[in-house]
Amino acid sequence: MSKLLLALVAAVSLAACSNMPGAPGGPTRTAGQAVDDATIGTKVKAAIVKDPELSALKVNVDTTQGNVRLKGEVKSVTLRQRAEALARSVEGVKSVDNQLIVTGG
């Protein structure tokens, strides 16, 4: 658990540092927005990990300005819908782009 927490802190720190606006061709979001996105993404991923039927290793979560994109594979339409519902339930999520593929097995 401590390794997961350490990885989370490192990811949030790196996201904040690597997305600094102002550089030519750089992103338009602020460091605070990058941290918010990293936090939202981590909370969505944590919600998916807590669900015993969803494979956290096969569901990728990308967050930009509160908009979450789910990519990867799930075994059924029900699990696809559940992953989307979990993402939508996280505070700060503005929208969910569910690109999960149903593999059926």
Residue pairs with C-beta under 8 A, 6 or more apart in sequence:
8 42
11 38
11 42
12 35
12 38
12 39
12 42
15 34
15 35
15 37
15 38
16 31
16 32
16 34
16 35
16 38
17 31
18 34
19 26
19 27
19 29
19 31
19 33
19 34
20 26
20 31
21 27
21 28
21 29
21 30
21 31
27 34
29 37
29 64
29 65
33 65
36 66
36 92
37 63
37 64
37 65
37 66
38 63
39 92
40 63
40 66
40 68
40 90
40 92
40 93
41 61
41 62
41 63
41 68
43 90
43 91
43 92
44 61
44 63
44 68
44 86
44 87
44 90
44 93
45 56
45 59
45 61
47 86
47 87
47 89
47 90
48 54
48 56
48 59
48 61
48 83
48 86
48 87
49 56
51 82
51 83
51 86
53 75
53 79
53 82
54 74
54 79
54 82
54 83
54 86
55 73
55 74
58 72
58 73
58 74
59 70
59 71
59 72
59 73
59 74
59 83
59 100
60 70
60 71
60 72
61 68
61 69
61 70
61 87
62 68
62 69
62 71
63 69
65 94
66 92
66 93
66 94
66 95
67 93
67 94
67 95
67 96
67 97
68 87
68 90
68 93
68 95
68 96
68 97
69 96
69 97
69 99
70 83
70 84
70 87
70 96
70 97
70 98
70 99
70 100
71 99
71 100
72 100
72 101
73 100
73 101
73 102
73 103
74 80
74 83
74 100
74 101
74 102
74 103
75 102
75 103
75 104
75 105
76 102
76 104
77 102
79 102
80 98
80 100
80 102
83 98
83 100
84 96
84 98
84 100
87 93
87 96
87 98
88 96
